Amino acid sequence: MKTAIIYESKHHGNTKKVCDAIAKSQGVKLFDAEAIKGDFPWDEYDTIGFASGISFSKFYNHVTKLASKVPAGKMTFYIYTCAKNDKDFAADIKAIAEANGAIILGTYGCRGFNTFGPLKLIGGMNKSNPDKDELQAAVEFYKDMEAKYEK
């Protein structure tokens, strides 16, 4: 399965760390959403991942805009890092892609180091996140998803 992950990772690079772990282990191609100009080569990939930090309970804008352009029938998955992993923060972006006819394969989310707003005054929260267990869990999420797809 030829896979690309389109990501946007700001502040502390939490999401990039997760994407890098998957790319290193599984040979996935990474694309920084902010650097994509013009059309994305959708046809070159079997599966597209969309990855982002979470801001005000949503994926970042560059990733969301690209998800709105995913072609019908394209298999997609979603990855996010957030301050408090207590709900599916990918629900909105999945609905956007699904409205275009994308196939949703799964979602992985984990905590990330956060110094937004007043948290900066106390040194932030989740200082060690994503940790090695969360990075390994992201790789396992990808492997499991890939194994289901190939069957």
N, C-alpha and C positions, 0 to 999 in steps of 0.2 A: 504494500500500500504506500503510495507516494503522498506524503503529508507536508503541508505548510502550516505554520502557526503565525498568524498576524497578531502582534502584541503592541501594547502601549504601556510603558512602565515608567512612572515618574517618581519623584521624591527619593526613595531609598532603593529603587531597583528590585523590589520584592518579586514582582511578576516576571521580570527578566530572569531572575535566579531560577524560578520554577521552569520557565521555558528552556533555559540553558541546560538544566538537568535532563529534561526530556530529549532535547536535541543531541546532547552528548551521548546519551544511552541508546537512542533509537534512530539516529540519523535523520531527524526531522529538520526541514529548512525553516529558518526564522526570518520574518519580515517585520521591521519596525513600521507600524501603521503611519506614523508621522512622515516617514520617508517615501511612502508610496505616492507617486504622482501619476496621474492618468489611470489607465486601465490595469487591473491586476490580472495576471495570467491564470485565471481560474481553471482553464482546461488542462493545464500542466499537472494538476494535483487531483488525486482521488478524494482526499479529505482535507478540510480546512479547519484549523482551530482558531478560535478568537480568544485572546487573553488580555486581561486588563487588571489594573488596580481598581478599587471601587471608590468613587467619589460621590457623596450624597446618594448612596444606595444604587448607583448606576455604573456601568462600564464607561470608560472615557470616550469622548466624542469621535475621535478618529477611527477607533475600532467599530463603534456602532454604525458609523456611516458606511464603512466597508461591508459590514454584515448586511446592511440594507441592499447591497448590490450582489450578494451571493446568488448564483444562478439556481434555478429550480432543479431539484434532484441531487444537488451537491450535498455530500455528507459533511456534517459539521459537529464540532465539540467546543466546549467552553471552559476556560480556566480563569480563576480570579484569586486575588489576594485582598484581604480586608482586615479591618481592625477587630471586628467581632463576627465570627463566622456562624451566624445564628439563623440564616435563611438563605434561599436560593437567589443570590444577587444577579444571576444570569437570566432570570425569568423574562425580563423586558427585552433583552437582546435576542433571546431565543424566539420570542414571539415575532420579532421583526424578521428574522431569517426564515422562520417557518411560514410567515405570510407570503414569502417569495417562493415557497416550495422546497426549502432546504430540509434535509433529513437530520434530525437531532440525535446524536449518538450518546451524549452524556455530558456531565459537568463535574469539574473538580474545583473546590475552593479550599483555601487555607488562610490562616492568619498571617499578617505581615507587620513588620515594624511600622509604627505610626507615630508621627509627631505633629499631626494636624492641630491647628488652633491652640487651645490652652494646654494640650498634652506636651507641647514643646517646653513649657515652663517646668515640667516635672521630669523631663528626659524621655518622654514618650512611653508607649506601651508595646508589648510584644517584641522586645528588643532582640530576642534571639530567633525571631521568625522571619521567613520560613526556616525551620530547622532541618537537620538532615533527615529526620523521620518524615517530615512533610514533603521534602523533595523526593524521597524514595516513594512515598505514597502517590505522588504525581506521576512518576515513571510507571508505577504499577497500574494506575488508572489508565494510562495510555496503552500499556501492554494488554490489559484486559479488554479494552475497547477494540484494539486492533485484532485480537484473537476472535472476538465475536463477529467482527466484520468479515474476516477471512473465511468463516465457516459457511 
